[in-house]
Amino acid sequence: MQDDVAGVAVGLFLDRGYESVSVEEIAAAAGMSERSFFRYFPTKEAVLRRYRRSLSDRLVRTFEGRPADEPPVAALRSAYVETSHVAVGDRARVHALGRLLASAADVWAKDLGETITDAAVAAELARRMRTTPGDLRPAVVAAAVSAAAATGWNSWVRSTGRQDPGAAVAGAIDMLGLSG
């Protein structure tokens, strides 16, 4: 049911804009009371944050699934590029979702901060780097790569959306000049 409510909410956000849609309208469109909506989501912001969190979870799973012998930074870059790739037929929808997230400034800012400091990404990087506890390098490198990836993604969101966002993400990460 949570997926259904989120789908209705996101559809309304895409049609009318995040700020223009109330919880009452989401609930009505989903065929429930406002009180029922709050059983699934504490706020309408939580709907967008849920979508963004699913993208982060997918990145971590992809990173963890990269070959063990792949250099750590290369594996992280590959995970970002792979999860940023959007098939041509899906680009218009994903581009619209990206613009929606960018238009909700408070949500976007929270998500950006969480993306850059994602402990799961830093932990996987630390594991791959075989570092000792307290070593800041994995967290710093993960934050830098994550910030670059977010910058590349946001550049694509501000574009026409015709190109593959994976290319923008790869280009932004490569500007860091990091190796394996």
HELIX and SHEET records of a PDB file:
HELIX    1   1 GLN A    2  ARG A   16  1                                  15    
HELIX    2   2 VAL A   23  ALA A   29  1                                   7    
HELIX    3   3 GLU A   34  TYR A   40  1                                   7    
HELIX    4   4 LYS A   44  GLU A   64  1                                  21    
HELIX    5   5 PRO A   72  SER A   84  1                                  13    
HELIX    6   6 VAL A   88  ASP A   90  5                                   3    
HELIX    7   7 ARG A   91  SER A  103  1                                  13    
HELIX    8   8 ALA A  105  ILE A  116  1                                  12    
HELIX    9   9 ALA A  119  MET A  129  1                                  11    
HELIX   10  10 ARG A  137  ARG A  158  1                                  22    
HELIX   11  11 PRO A  165  ASP A  174  1                                  10    
END                                                                             
